[in-house]
Amino acid sequence: MEKSQILIEALPYIQDHHNKIIVIKYGGAAMKTPELMTAVMNDVILLNLVGIKVVLVHGGGPEIDEYAEKLGFGKAKINGFRYTDEAIEDLVQMTLCGKINKNLVAALTRAGGKALGFSGLDAGIIKAVELKTEGIDYGGYVGDVVSVNAEPITDALEHGYIPVISSVALGVDREVSYNINADVAAAKLAVALKAKKLILMTDVKGILRDPRDDASLIRVADRAEVPQLISDGVISGGMIPKVNCALEAVSGGVLNATILDGRVLHSILIELLSKDGEGTMIN
């Protein structure tokens, strides 16, 4: 009876999300163990099989850090962006577009899904210029997204595929590829795809009023509340750029965006197919 009740509870949410696009930024904590990775792959395949169109956008910070350390490169982060010079961009492109993207496609395929791997370079899915902020040196190879070509992704979705997209962009101001923060890429893609929902997976429970108390989780926040939460210090540090990505998506027409704890097994299903959900939803 308990299992039946879970399925019955999920039914209206499946109906509500059916044939809608959900963009999920996958990375960080949810990539760290085989168990968590398997749970995410299974969640994505289940959603796909019940008619929910999932687009998976991924980063790969921990693996890039690992290779950067082996090669003697730095791994500095500035305002949520990885310091990226030409050598590090080569590493980023090889790791994201090559190893990580194809490993995710293979994992989804082995688990019974239909996945297609893309990078932002393919068909100019993500185009960018160099990110420039006065007084800040990002290394010359961090991109500021200027356009998104959603057509290859929508074509894949219409044919039942799960698009898996790495956050590397085609330079339009010079002949280079740019490193793009995966949260930023996911938000831009969600707007371009007219997605119903954006999910940003991270390694915290969500927005906490008290960072030492998981019970202080803010489950729902209106976008109008966010500036005050930042002013009060409730949203601080690395959470600020993530929340700003959620705000950009919602302001661009996405119904809502959720900051989700990637350390929780099947957190995607809990968020999408249950009454209480998981993490912090911004609408």
C-alpha positions in Angstrom: 0.0 0.0 0.0 2.8 2.4 0.8 4.4 1.8 -2.6 1.0 2.3 -4.3 0.5 5.5 -2.4 3.8 6.9 -3.7 2.9 6.1 -7.3 -0.6 7.7 -6.8 1.0 10.8 -5.3 3.3 11.1 -8.3 0.6 10.8 -10.9 -0.7 14.4 -11.0 2.9 15.7 -11.1 3.7 13.4 -14.0 0.6 14.7 -15.8 1.6 18.3 -15.0 5.1 17.9 -16.4 4.2 15.7 -19.3 5.7 16.9 -22.6 7.3 19.9 -20.8 11.0 20.7 -20.8 13.0 20.4 -17.6 16.6 21.7 -17.6 18.9 20.1 -15.0 22.3 21.4 -14.2 24.3 18.3 -13.1 27.6 18.5 -11.3 29.5 18.9 -8.1 28.2 16.7 -5.3 26.0 14.6 -7.4 29.0 13.5 -9.5 31.2 12.5 -6.6 30.1 8.8 -6.0 29.0 6.1 -8.3 25.8 5.6 -6.2 24.8 9.3 -6.6 25.6 9.2 -10.3 23.5 6.1 -10.8 20.6 7.7 -9.0 20.7 10.8 -11.2 20.9 8.7 -14.4 18.0 6.5 -13.3 15.9 9.6 -12.3 16.5 11.2 -15.7 15.6 8.0 -17.6 12.4 7.5 -15.6 11.3 11.1 -16.3 12.1 10.6 -20.0 10.1 7.4 -20.2 7.0 9.0 -18.6 7.1 11.8 -21.2 9.0 14.6 -19.5 11.6 16.2 -21.7 14.9 16.4 -19.7 17.9 18.4 -20.8 21.1 17.6 -18.8 23.7 20.4 -18.6 26.9 19.5 -16.9 30.0 20.9 -15.5 32.9 18.9 -14.1 34.7 21.0 -11.6 36.2 18.2 -9.5 37.6 16.3 -12.5 39.1 19.5 -14.0 40.6 20.3 -10.6 42.2 16.9 -10.4 43.7 17.2 -13.9 44.8 20.8 -13.3 46.7 19.6 -10.1 48.4 16.8 -12.0 49.5 19.2 -14.7 50.6 21.9 -12.3 47.9 24.4 -13.3 46.1 26.6 -10.9 42.5 26.1 -9.9 41.4 29.6 -8.8 37.8 30.6 -8.7 36.7 34.2 -9.2 33.1 35.3 -8.5 32.0 31.7 -9.3 34.0 31.4 -12.5 37.2 29.3 -12.9 40.2 31.4 -13.8 40.8 30.2 -17.4 43.8 30.9 -19.6 44.5 29.2 -22.9 46.1 26.1 -21.3 43.3 25.7 -18.9 40.7 26.2 -21.6 42.3 23.3 -23.5 42.0 21.2 -20.4 38.4 22.3 -19.8 37.4 21.4 -23.4 39.1 18.0 -23.3 37.6 17.1 -19.9 34.0 18.5 -20.4 33.4 17.8 -24.1 35.4 14.6 -24.2 35.6 12.5 -21.1 32.7 13.7 -18.9 30.1 14.3 -21.6 30.7 10.9 -23.3 30.8 9.1 -20.0 27.4 10.6 -19.1 26.0 9.6 -22.5 27.4 6.1 -22.1 25.9 5.8 -18.5 22.5 6.9 -19.7 22.6 4.5 -22.6 23.7 1.5 -20.6 20.9 2.2 -18.1 18.3 2.0 -21.0 18.1 5.7 -22.0 18.5 7.4 -25.3 21.1 10.1 -24.9 22.9 12.4 -27.3 26.0 14.4 -26.3 26.5 18.0 -27.3 28.8 20.8 -26.4 28.0 24.5 -26.7 30.3 24.5 -29.7 28.1 22.1 -31.7 26.0 24.1 -34.2 26.7 27.2 -32.2 24.4 26.0 -29.4 26.1 28.5 -27.0 27.9 31.5 -28.4 29.9 33.9 -26.2 32.3 36.7 -26.1 35.1 37.2 -23.5 33.8 38.0 -20.0 35.2 41.3 -19.0 34.7 42.9 -15.6 36.7 46.0 -14.7 39.6 45.2 -12.4 39.2 41.4 -12.6 41.4 39.1 -14.7 39.5 35.9 -15.5 42.4 34.7 -17.8 40.9 35.6 -21.1 39.0 32.4 -21.8 35.9 32.7 -19.6 32.8 33.5 -21.7 29.9 35.8 -21.5 26.9 34.1 -23.3 25.4 36.3 -26.1 23.1 33.7 -27.8 21.7 30.2 -27.7 20.7 28.1 -30.6 18.1 25.8 -29.2 17.1 24.0 -32.5 19.5 21.0 -32.2 18.3 20.4 -28.7 14.6 20.6 -29.5 15.1 18.3 -32.5 16.7 15.8 -30.2 13.9 16.1 -27.7 11.3 15.6 -30.4 12.9 12.3 -31.3 12.9 11.1 -27.7 16.5 11.7 -26.9 18.0 13.1 -23.7 20.4 15.9 -24.7 23.6 16.0 -22.6 25.3 19.4 -22.9 28.8 20.5 -21.8 29.3 24.1 -20.8 31.8 25.2 -23.4 30.9 28.0 -25.8 31.8 29.1 -29.3 33.7 32.4 -29.3 32.2 35.0 -31.7 34.6 37.8 -30.9 37.6 35.7 -31.7 38.4 32.1 -32.9 38.5 30.4 -29.5 36.2 28.3 -27.3 35.2 29.7 -23.9 34.7 28.2 -20.5 31.1 28.9 -19.3 29.9 28.4 -15.7 27.5 25.5 -15.9 24.8 27.2 -13.9 24.9 30.1 -16.3 24.8 27.8 -19.3 21.8 25.9 -17.8 19.9 29.1 -17.1 20.5 30.5 -20.6 19.4 27.2 -22.2 16.3 27.0 -20.0 15.2 30.4 -21.2 15.9 29.6 -24.9 14.1 26.3 -24.7 11.1 27.9 -22.9 11.6 25.3 -20.2 9.0 24.8 -17.5 11.6 24.4 -14.8 15.3 24.7 -14.1 17.0 22.5 -11.5 20.5 23.6 -10.2 22.1 20.7 -8.4 24.6 21.7 -5.7 26.2 20.4 -2.4 24.0 22.2 0.1 20.4 21.6 1.1 19.2 24.8 -0.4 18.9 28.4 1.0 19.2 28.2 4.7 18.2 31.0 7.1 20.8 29.5 9.5 23.7 27.8 7.6 24.2 25.6 10.7 20.7 24.3 10.7 19.2 22.3 7.9 15.8 22.7 9.4 15.9 26.4 8.5 15.6 25.6 4.8 13.6 28.1 2.9 11.4 25.9 0.7 9.9 28.6 -1.5 11.2 32.1 -2.2 9.6 34.7 -4.4 12.1 36.5 -6.7 11.1 39.8 -5.1 12.3 38.5 -1.7 15.8 37.6 -3.0 17.4 41.1 -2.8 16.5 41.3 0.9 17.8 37.8 1.6 21.1 38.8 0.1 21.1 42.1 2.0 20.5 40.2 5.3 23.3 37.8 4.5 21.0 34.8 4.3 22.2 34.3 0.7 25.9 34.8 0.6 29.2 33.6 -0.9 29.0 31.1 -3.7 25.2 30.9 -3.3 24.8 34.4 -4.8 25.8 33.6 -8.4 23.7 30.4 -8.3 20.6 32.3 -7.1 21.3 34.9 -9.7 21.1 32.2 -12.4 17.8 31.0 -11.0 16.5 34.6 -11.1 17.6 35.0 -14.7 15.8 31.9 -15.7 12.6 32.9 -13.9 12.7 36.4 -15.2 13.2 35.0 -18.7 10.0 33.0 -18.6 10.9 29.8 -16.8 8.1 29.0 -14.3 10.4 28.3 -11.4 13.9 27.2 -10.5 15.0 25.0 -7.7 18.4 24.8 -6.0 18.7 21.1 -5.1 20.9 19.1 -2.9 22.8 16.7 -5.2 23.9 14.6 -2.2 20.4 13.3 -1.6 19.6 10.1 -3.6 16.8 10.6 -6.1 16.4 14.3 -5.1 15.3 15.0 -8.7 12.3 12.7 -8.4 11.5 13.9 -5.0 11.5 17.5 -6.3 9.5 16.9 -9.4 7.1 14.1 -8.4 6.1 14.7 -4.8 4.1 17.2 -2.8 6.8 18.5 -0.5 9.6 18.6 -3.0 13.3 19.1 -2.1 15.6 22.1 -1.9 14.6 25.8 -2.4 12.3 26.8 -5.2 12.4 30.4 -6.6 9.4 31.6 -8.5 
